[in-house]
Amino acid sequence: MNTISGSRFRFHLMLEGIALILMMNFSAAGQKQFDQLTRVLESKRQALGGNVCMLIFKDNHVVFEKNRGSYTHDTPEMIASCSKWLTAALVATFIDEGKISPDDTVGKYLPVFSRYGKGNITVSQCMSHTSGIESGQITLRSLMERRKIESLDEEINLFAKKPMSGKPGEVFSYGNIGLNIMGRILEVVTHEDFETLFQERIAKPLAMNNTTFTKGKALNPSGGATSTASDYMNFLQMILQKGEFKGKQIIRPKTIELMQLSRTVHSKVVYTPDEAKGFEYGWGEWILEKDKMGNSTVVSSHGLFGTYPWIDLQRNYAAIVFVKNIHVKDRQKNYQQIRDAVNEAVK
């Protein structure tokens, strides 16, 4: 080896060494950044059900992944009311195309509601649980009872006959009624089944290859999806990025804003789950925080089985705690502590 080539060789070795040191320092700093969050997650693990996968997406990539127990980012699980966000997004694609308007009445598509005096309920009210139709608490028992339902059409006929708890738009009663009505309206508009529409417009464009609503006899747009942490994170990424996913616009930015607009700020609360008390609601999503101007800054759509996805619009990140746990004691407090730890880590 001559003197010049030997010098070049030593120079390249030096550069590689510097790059390795920088990479090791960056990795160590990154790990240290999430140390407190890791400790909080570990302290909450049993309360979360033992099996946990958590992902955080920021700056165009997943910056944190932590798995505990048997769950990984590809573990499929029922996600209960996290399904509502997916269904609202599906409806949003039809709003974008002008095939459905937020001000359309359900009677326009489902005459059975008009026959029972409920035809004036709007699409927007169905998406925000302000239809006024009496809705009971969602429990394991109610979910088991629903297994007797053969189709969305059959369920819609039952909804039409239910009593009202208040005037549409003036009362908030969280449940499965409104978004299941919307699922049936989409079927009527397109003459296609809900699962086909979801796969074509949401799942496939977002590479949600392990997400489906087909578990169970009758599709349940409000709570029947099975998904994975990585699949749902793709969805959250799209919402965070104003409807765009990997260069493709899935939902228009303006419609994303409409989804995040509070529809319940002046509504009388008839029923809300304990873990969501004090929160307002948009289209298919809870509004956890707002700024001084009243704009939504943190939105979520958590489920009965404990999975907790959220988007922080001010700090520009999305996160999901993916679990299956029916115990709801201290759930709001536990997730608030996890959110606080994430906020500290990503600031």
C-alpha positions, 0 to 999 in steps of 0.5 A: 500500500503506498503512502497516499492510499494508506492515508486515504484508508486511515481517513475513511476509517476515522470518518467511519469511527466518528459516524459510529460514535455519533450514532451511538450517542444519538441512540443513547440520547433517544433511549434516555429521552423515553426513560420516564415514559418506559417507567410509567408504562411499566408501572401501569402494565398490570392496570393495562391488562399485562399485554401492551404495545405502545407506538409514537409517531413524530417527524414522519417516523415511529420514534418509540415502540415498547412491547410488554407481554405477548403483544407486538405491533402486529398483534391483532385484537378487537379495538371496540370504540376505536372503530368509531374513528375509522367509520367517521373517516369512511363517512368523511370520504363520501362527504368529500365527494359530495355523495353525502352532506353533513346536513342530510337527514337520515330520513332521506336514506332510511325512510323507517326513521321518518315513519317513527318521527325521527327522519329529521336527525342529521348525518352530523348528529349521527356522527357526534352522538347527538341524534337524541335517540336513547342509548344505553351504556355499552357493556359486555352484556350489550355487546353479547346481546347484539350478536343476535342481530343478523344485519345492519338493516335489522339493527336500524329498524330497532333503532328507529323504534327506540324512544328519544332522550331529547331533541336532536342536536341538544343532547349527547348520549354516547353509544353505538347508534349514530355511527351504525346508522351511518354505516347503513346509510353508506350501504344504501348510497352505494349498494355495497356492504360496509366492509367492502367500502371500508377496505376500498377507501380506508384500509387498503389506501392506508396499508391497514392489511390486518384491519377488518370489521368482519368479526361477528354475525352483523357488522358493527361500524361503532365497535366491531373492528379488529386491528393492530397497533401498526395498522391503527398508527397508519390511520393516526398518521393520516389524520395527523397529516391532515388527511394525507398518507404517503403522498396520497390525499385520503381525506381533504384537510377541511374535512379533517378539521370538521371531524375535529370541531366540537359538536357537543359544547352546548349539549346536555350530557345524557350519558358519557363513559367514566373515562371520558367525563369532561370531554367534548366530541366531534365526528367519531372522536373525543376532544381531550384538549382545546386551545384558548381560541376553542380549537381542538388540540388533542383528539382521541377515540378510545375503546371499551377494551382499553386501547387508547389512540390519540393525536396531539395537534400542537406537539405534532405527534400521534400515539397508541397504547394497544391493549385488551383490558375491560377493567376501567377503574382509574383509566382516565387517570392512568392514560393522562399520566402516560400522555404527560410522560409522552409530552415530556419526552417529545417536547 
